[in-house]
């Protein structure tokens, strides 16, 4: 399948993957675009690239509902573990499109090619994560789409579509960093219930996500340095302008610091709300 895919450029491959409603095709396009880009077999842009869509392609299910309507269940039941894995699959799917959107939307930005290397590595790994979680759901007799999911992640992308620095502040440095905070306790609970297979999937995701936050922090600092802006102060301003609600502790300070996200960024925002 990989060799048969027609990819016009890195931006074209990213856009085709975002547009794809077939999730096997979406993840394969993401991974193959990354492979060809890393092998330097693709140009960054092409006149043949399709237009960037307002929303990513999606199958008919899951039904998208407000976050308050997504039920939380105990992980001590099989249904509860399926519900958690379904929520994680939804997050990982959105993360594929978010990484691809950064590449496609900002392909004309004055940044080094290593910027696109980083985000295609993220897209490749998020596609891997989605497939791993979906396979685990199927092992448990379920599938992605069986339960409702919420649309908050893509709304965050839409809100920051015209500002790369704001996009980096909100997506990797808030939404992805949140995964570093909550995943260790989920791993422990999965092991407590004896679900070592699901815990192993979460291990892979957790270790990769540290790298994703680090890529976000690296390029956020790069853009701030280029504009002679203080990174922590700029982060506070952008979060207040573009992110609804406070940042919620507890924070995994060690993992965040390893990724370049020090407490000066987020501690003072725990009670901040933009409405």
C-alpha positions as CSV (number, residue, x, y, z in Angstrom):
1,X,0.0,0.0,0.0
2,X,2.8,2.4,0.9
3,X,4.5,2.5,-2.5
4,X,1.1,3.0,-4.2
5,X,0.3,6.2,-2.3
6,X,0.6,9.3,-4.5
7,X,2.1,12.0,-2.4
8,X,2.9,15.3,-4.1
9,X,5.0,16.9,-1.4
10,X,5.3,16.9,2.4
11,X,2.6,19.4,2.7
12,X,0.5,17.5,0.1
13,X,0.9,14.2,2.0
14,X,0.0,15.9,5.3
15,X,-3.1,17.5,3.8
16,X,-4.2,14.2,2.1
17,X,-3.9,12.5,5.5
18,X,-5.8,15.2,7.3
19,X,-8.6,15.0,4.7
20,X,-8.9,11.2,4.8
21,X,-12.0,9.8,6.6
22,X,-10.7,6.2,6.3
23,X,-8.5,6.0,9.5
24,X,-6.3,3.2,8.1
25,X,-5.6,5.4,5.1
26,X,-5.1,8.5,7.3
27,X,-2.5,6.8,9.5
28,X,-0.7,5.2,6.5
29,X,-0.5,8.5,4.7
30,X,0.9,10.1,7.8
31,X,3.5,7.4,8.3
32,X,4.5,7.2,4.6
33,X,4.8,11.0,4.2
34,X,7.1,10.9,7.2
35,X,9.2,8.1,5.8
36,X,9.6,9.8,2.4
37,X,10.4,13.1,4.0
38,X,13.0,11.6,6.3
39,X,14.5,9.9,3.2
40,X,14.5,13.4,1.5
41,X,12.3,12.0,-1.3
42,X,9.8,14.8,-1.0
43,X,9.8,18.5,-1.5
44,X,8.2,20.7,1.2
45,X,5.5,22.1,-1.0
46,X,4.0,21.6,-4.5
47,X,1.5,23.5,-6.7
48,X,-0.4,20.2,-6.9
49,X,-1.1,20.1,-3.1
50,X,-4.8,20.0,-2.2
51,X,-6.3,22.8,-0.2
52,X,-6.1,22.5,3.6
53,X,-9.5,21.6,5.0
54,X,-11.2,23.4,7.9
55,X,-11.8,20.1,9.7
56,X,-10.1,16.7,9.4
57,X,-11.8,13.7,7.7
58,X,-13.6,11.4,10.1
59,X,-15.8,8.3,9.8
60,X,-19.4,8.5,10.8
61,X,-18.7,7.3,14.3
62,X,-17.9,8.2,17.0
63,X,-20.6,10.8,17.7
64,X,-19.1,14.0,18.9
65,X,-20.6,15.5,22.0
66,X,-19.6,18.2,24.6
67,X,-16.9,17.1,27.0
68,X,-19.4,17.0,29.9
69,X,-21.4,14.3,28.2
70,X,-18.5,11.9,27.9
71,X,-19.0,9.4,30.9
72,X,-16.2,8.4,33.2
73,X,-16.1,4.8,34.4
74,X,-14.2,2.7,36.9
75,X,-11.1,1.1,35.4
76,X,-11.8,-2.0,37.6
77,X,-14.4,-3.1,35.0
78,X,-13.8,-4.2,31.4
79,X,-16.3,-1.5,30.2
80,X,-14.3,1.1,32.2
81,X,-11.0,0.1,30.6
82,X,-12.6,0.1,27.1
83,X,-14.0,3.6,27.8
84,X,-10.6,4.9,28.8
85,X,-8.9,3.3,25.8
86,X,-11.6,4.7,23.5
87,X,-10.9,8.2,24.9
88,X,-7.2,7.7,24.4
89,X,-7.7,6.5,20.9
90,X,-9.7,9.7,20.2
91,X,-6.9,11.8,21.6
92,X,-4.3,10.1,19.6
93,X,-6.3,10.4,16.4
94,X,-6.7,14.1,16.9
95,X,-3.0,14.3,17.7
96,X,-2.2,12.8,14.3
97,X,-4.2,15.5,12.6
98,X,-2.8,18.3,14.8
99,X,0.8,17.4,14.0
100,X,0.0,17.2,10.3
101,X,-1.8,20.5,10.5
102,X,1.2,22.2,11.9
103,X,3.3,20.9,9.0
104,X,0.7,21.8,6.3
105,X,-0.5,25.1,7.7
106,X,3.0,26.5,8.4
107,X,4.9,25.2,5.4
108,X,5.5,28.8,4.3
109,X,6.8,29.9,7.7
110,X,10.5,30.9,7.9
111,X,11.7,28.0,9.9
112,X,14.5,25.4,9.4
113,X,13.6,22.1,7.7
114,X,14.3,20.5,11.1
115,X,11.0,22.0,12.3
116,X,9.2,19.8,9.8
117,X,11.4,16.8,10.8
118,X,10.2,17.2,14.4
119,X,6.5,17.4,13.6
120,X,6.6,14.6,11.1
121,X,8.2,12.4,13.8
122,X,5.3,13.4,16.1
123,X,2.7,12.6,13.3
124,X,4.4,9.2,12.7
125,X,4.3,8.3,16.4
126,X,0.8,9.5,17.0
127,X,-0.4,7.3,14.0
128,X,1.5,4.4,15.6
129,X,-0.2,5.2,19.0
130,X,-3.7,5.3,17.4
131,X,-3.2,1.9,15.7
132,X,-1.9,0.4,19.0
133,X,-4.8,1.6,21.0
134,X,-7.3,0.6,18.4
135,X,-5.8,-2.9,18.2
136,X,-6.0,-3.2,22.0
137,X,-9.7,-2.1,21.9
138,X,-10.3,-4.8,19.3
139,X,-8.6,-7.4,21.6
140,X,-11.2,-6.4,24.2
141,X,-14.1,-6.9,21.8
142,X,-14.6,-3.2,21.0
143,X,-13.5,-0.7,18.4
144,X,-12.9,3.0,18.0
145,X,-16.3,4.7,17.2
146,X,-18.3,2.5,19.7
147,X,-18.7,5.4,22.2
148,X,-19.2,9.2,22.0
149,X,-16.2,11.4,22.1
150,X,-15.6,15.2,22.4
151,X,-14.3,17.8,20.0
152,X,-12.3,20.0,22.3
153,X,-8.9,19.2,20.8
154,X,-9.7,20.3,17.3
155,X,-11.4,23.4,18.6
156,X,-8.1,24.3,20.2
157,X,-6.4,23.9,16.8
158,X,-9.0,26.1,15.1
159,X,-8.6,28.8,17.7
160,X,-4.8,29.0,17.0
161,X,-4.9,28.5,13.3
162,X,-3.4,32.0,12.5
163,X,-0.5,32.0,15.0
164,X,2.2,29.4,15.1
165,X,3.5,30.5,18.5
166,X,0.0,30.2,20.0
167,X,-0.5,26.8,18.4
168,X,2.7,25.6,20.1
169,X,1.7,27.0,23.4
170,X,-1.7,25.4,23.4
171,X,-1.2,22.0,21.7
172,X,2.1,20.5,22.7
173,X,2.7,22.7,25.9
174,X,-0.8,22.4,27.4
175,X,-2.7,19.5,25.8
176,X,0.2,17.1,25.2
177,X,1.9,18.1,28.5
178,X,-1.3,17.1,30.3
179,X,-0.7,13.5,29.1
180,X,2.6,13.5,31.0
181,X,0.6,14.4,34.2
182,X,-2.2,11.9,34.0
183,X,-0.6,8.8,32.2
184,X,1.6,7.5,35.1
185,X,-1.5,7.0,37.4
186,X,-3.4,5.4,34.5
187,X,-0.5,3.0,33.9
188,X,-0.5,2.0,37.6
189,X,-4.3,1.5,37.6
190,X,-4.1,-0.7,34.5
191,X,-1.4,-2.9,36.2
192,X,-3.5,-3.1,39.4
193,X,-6.4,-4.5,37.4
194,X,-4.1,-7.0,35.7
195,X,-4.4,-5.4,32.3
196,X,-0.7,-5.5,31.5
197,X,-1.3,-5.3,27.8
198,X,-3.1,-1.9,28.0
199,X,-0.4,-0.7,30.5
200,X,2.3,-1.6,28.0
201,X,0.5,0.5,25.3
202,X,0.4,3.4,27.7
203,X,4.1,2.9,28.4
204,X,4.9,3.5,24.7
205,X,2.6,6.5,24.5
206,X,4.1,8.1,27.7
207,X,7.7,7.7,26.6
208,X,7.0,9.1,23.1
209,X,4.9,12.0,24.4
210,X,7.9,13.3,26.4
211,X,9.6,13.8,23.1
212,X,6.6,15.5,21.6
213,X,6.4,18.1,24.4
214,X,10.2,18.6,24.0
215,X,9.7,19.3,20.3
216,X,7.0,21.8,21.1
217,X,9.1,23.5,23.8
218,X,12.1,23.7,21.5
219,X,10.3,25.5,18.7
220,X,8.3,27.7,21.1
221,X,11.6,28.9,22.6
222,X,13.0,29.3,19.1
223,X,10.2,31.5,17.9
224,X,10.3,33.5,21.2
225,X,14.1,34.1,20.8
226,X,13.7,35.2,17.2
227,X,11.1,37.7,18.3
228,X,13.1,38.7,21.4
229,X,10.2,37.7,23.7
230,X,10.5,36.1,27.1
231,X,9.2,32.5,26.7
232,X,7.4,32.1,30.0
233,X,5.8,35.5,29.9
234,X,4.8,34.9,26.2
235,X,3.3,31.5,27.2
236,X,1.2,33.1,29.9
237,X,-0.1,35.8,27.5
238,X,-0.9,33.2,24.7
239,X,-2.6,30.8,27.1
240,X,-4.8,33.5,28.6
241,X,-5.8,34.6,25.1
242,X,-6.3,31.2,23.5
243,X,-7.1,28.6,26.1
244,X,-10.4,28.4,28.1
245,X,-10.1,27.4,31.7
246,X,-7.4,26.9,34.3
247,X,-4.5,24.4,34.1
248,X,-5.2,21.6,36.5
249,X,-2.7,20.1,38.9
250,X,-1.2,17.7,39.8
251,X,1.7,18.4,37.4
252,X,4.4,15.9,36.5
253,X,7.2,18.4,37.2
254,X,10.0,16.0,36.5
255,X,8.8,14.8,33.1
256,X,7.8,18.3,32.1
257,X,11.2,19.7,33.0
258,X,12.9,16.9,31.0
259,X,10.9,18.1,28.0
260,X,12.0,21.7,28.6
261,X,8.8,22.9,30.3
262,X,9.8,24.4,33.6
263,X,7.4,25.4,36.4
264,X,7.8,29.1,35.5
265,X,5.7,28.4,32.5
266,X,2.6,26.8,34.1
267,X,2.5,27.2,37.9
268,X,1.0,30.7,37.9
269,X,-1.7,29.7,35.4
270,X,-3.4,27.1,37.6
271,X,-6.3,29.5,38.6
272,X,-6.3,31.6,35.4
273,X,-9.3,31.5,33.1
274,X,-10.1,33.4,30.0
275,X,-13.9,33.0,30.4
